[in-house]
Amino acid sequence: MYVERPPGADLADRVACVWHQVSEADSTQLVVPDACVDLIWGPEGLFVAGPDTGPMPTPMASGDTFVGIRFKPGAAGDFFGVPLQELRDRRVPLSDLPPLHVPDTGPTWRLDAMRVAVRGRLAQGTSVDPASSAIADALRNGRTVGEVAWDLGLSERQLHRRSLTSFGYAPKTLQRIVRFQRALSLARTGVPLAEVAVTAGYADQAHLSHDVKRLSGVSMRDLVSFSGVSLSG
C-alpha cells in the first residue's frame, strides 16, 4: 500500500508530498526517475534517494514500512549539504551527509519527526535557484534547451551549470525525465499512447517507447499497470 499526502502549507513551497508505504508481500518495487529528491525512513534507517537517471529496482520484504518527504524538482537546493550531482543514482545514509537531526521515534511518529527536522533546516535558510521551477516547467512543456537558455538570458553553458546544481543532472537529461513523467501521467489517465507521444512532445510513438524503456526498463503499458510508485528518484 502506497499513499501520498499534501505536505502542509509550511512546506508546500519546497516539498511535493509526504508519503507512506507498507509492503504487503515480498516484492521488488520499480522506482523510475522523476527529477525529485526524497528523504526516506526505511527498515535500515534514514537515507536520501538522489535524482535518478534510470530504473532503480528496490527489493522489499513483507511488512517493510517506508515514510518519505519528497522535494519538488529543483527545490532541494543545498538542503542536504552536498552538490546534488553527488547524490545522483544513489541511496545515501543520512548519517553520511552533513548533520540533520531527526529524533529516533516509533514508526507511527517518524514522518512527524522528519517534518519537524525539515522545517527546522529550511528555517535556517537553504538556497535554491529561483529559476529552477521555470527551467523544469519549460522543458516539460516542450521548449528546447537552447530556447530555455535564451528565455532566461543564459548561455547554454550557464544553464548546464545551474541545472546540475538544481537537479543533479544536465538540462537534456532533465528534459528527458520531465517529458517522461508528463507522458506517464497522461497514459495513466487512459490517453492513447499515440496521443500521449504528440502531447508530451515526442517525435512519434516509437520515440516515446524508446525513452520509456530507457528510463524505466519496461514498456509504457507495463509501467501504467504497476500500482503506484515509491522511494522516488
Secondary structure, DSSP 4 states (H G I P E B T S, - for coil): -EEEE---TTTTTTEEEEEEEE-SSSEEEEE---S-EEEEEETTEEEEE---SS-EEEEE-TT-EEEEEEEPTT--TTTTSS-GGGTTT-EEEGGGSS--------GGGHHHHHHHHHHHHHHH-----TTHHHHHHHHHTT--HHHHHHHTT--HHHHHHHHHHHHSS-HHHHHHHHHHHHHHHHHHTT--HHHHHHHHT-SSHHHHHHHHHHHHSS-HHHHHHS----S--
